[in-house]
Amino acid sequence: MPNIKSAIKRVRISKKKTLQNSMRKSILKTNIKKCKQAIANNEPNAVEALKLAIKTIDKAAAKNIIHKNTAARKKSKLVKALNAALKQQ
């Protein structure tokens, strides 16, 4: 345990930020999973699920939860999957 007042504060802040980041990451994974399931099942709300997933990915990239190139790759993969699913119908 740190003894210096500023170090104690940094530990508190670090715990708080870690919790927030893990929550954001969990939401991100959930939305991506829901989007993939909607695309795989040819559900009519797949486009809305994609929009929500892209929004969540962009927020995560803006908050440095994931790298911007990772965000771009994930978005590209989801859009590509949706386009392939729509083409098969």
C-alpha positions as CSV (number, residue, x, y, z in Angstrom):
1,M,0.0,0.0,0.0
2,P,1.3,3.4,-0.8
3,N,2.1,5.9,2.0
4,I,2.2,9.1,0.0
5,K,-1.1,11.0,-0.2
6,S,-0.9,11.4,-4.0
7,A,-0.1,7.8,-4.6
8,I,-3.1,6.7,-2.4
9,K,-5.3,8.9,-4.6
10,R,-3.8,7.5,-7.8
11,V,-4.6,4.0,-6.6
12,R,-8.3,5.0,-6.0
13,I,-8.5,6.7,-9.4
14,S,-6.9,3.6,-11.1
15,K,-9.4,1.2,-9.5
16,K,-12.3,3.5,-10.6
17,K,-11.0,3.8,-14.2
18,T,-10.3,0.1,-14.4
19,L,-13.9,-0.7,-13.5
20,Q,-15.2,1.8,-16.0
21,N,-13.0,0.4,-18.8
22,S,-14.1,-3.2,-18.0
23,M,-17.7,-2.1,-18.1
24,R,-17.2,-0.4,-21.5
25,K,-15.3,-3.4,-22.9
26,S,-18.1,-5.7,-21.7
27,I,-20.8,-3.6,-23.4
28,L,-18.6,-3.5,-26.6
29,K,-18.3,-7.3,-26.6
30,T,-22.0,-7.8,-26.0
31,N,-23.1,-5.5,-28.8
32,I,-20.7,-7.1,-31.3
33,K,-22.0,-10.5,-30.3
34,K,-25.6,-9.4,-30.7
35,C,-24.8,-8.0,-34.1
36,K,-23.1,-11.2,-35.3
37,Q,-26.0,-13.3,-34.1
38,A,-28.5,-11.0,-35.9
39,I,-26.5,-11.2,-39.1
40,A,-26.2,-15.0,-38.9
41,N,-29.9,-15.5,-38.2
42,N,-30.9,-13.1,-41.0
43,E,-33.0,-11.1,-38.6
44,P,-34.6,-7.9,-39.9
45,N,-33.1,-5.8,-37.1
46,A,-29.5,-6.7,-38.2
47,V,-29.0,-3.2,-39.6
48,E,-30.0,-1.6,-36.3
49,A,-27.7,-4.0,-34.4
50,L,-24.9,-3.1,-36.8
51,K,-25.4,0.6,-36.2
52,L,-25.4,0.1,-32.4
53,A,-22.3,-2.0,-32.6
54,I,-20.5,0.6,-34.8
55,K,-21.5,3.3,-32.3
56,T,-20.1,1.3,-29.4
57,I,-16.9,0.5,-31.2
58,D,-16.4,4.2,-32.0
59,K,-16.9,5.2,-28.4
60,A,-14.5,2.5,-27.2
61,A,-11.9,3.7,-29.7
62,A,-12.4,7.4,-28.6
63,K,-11.9,6.4,-24.9
64,N,-8.8,4.4,-25.8
65,I,-10.4,1.1,-24.7
66,I,-9.4,-0.4,-28.0
67,H,-6.9,0.9,-30.7
68,K,-8.3,2.9,-33.6
69,N,-7.1,0.3,-36.1
70,T,-8.7,-2.5,-34.1
71,A,-11.9,-0.5,-34.2
72,A,-11.7,0.0,-38.0
73,R,-11.0,-3.7,-38.5
74,K,-14.0,-4.8,-36.3
75,K,-16.4,-2.4,-38.1
76,S,-15.2,-3.5,-41.5
77,K,-15.6,-7.2,-40.6
78,L,-19.2,-6.6,-39.4
79,V,-20.2,-4.6,-42.4
80,K,-18.7,-7.1,-44.7
81,A,-20.6,-9.9,-43.0
82,L,-23.9,-8.0,-43.2
83,N,-23.4,-7.3,-46.9
84,A,-22.6,-10.9,-47.6
85,A,-25.8,-12.0,-45.7
86,L,-27.9,-9.5,-47.6
87,K,-26.5,-10.6,-51.0
88,Q,-27.5,-14.2,-50.3
89,Q,-31.1,-13.3,-49.7
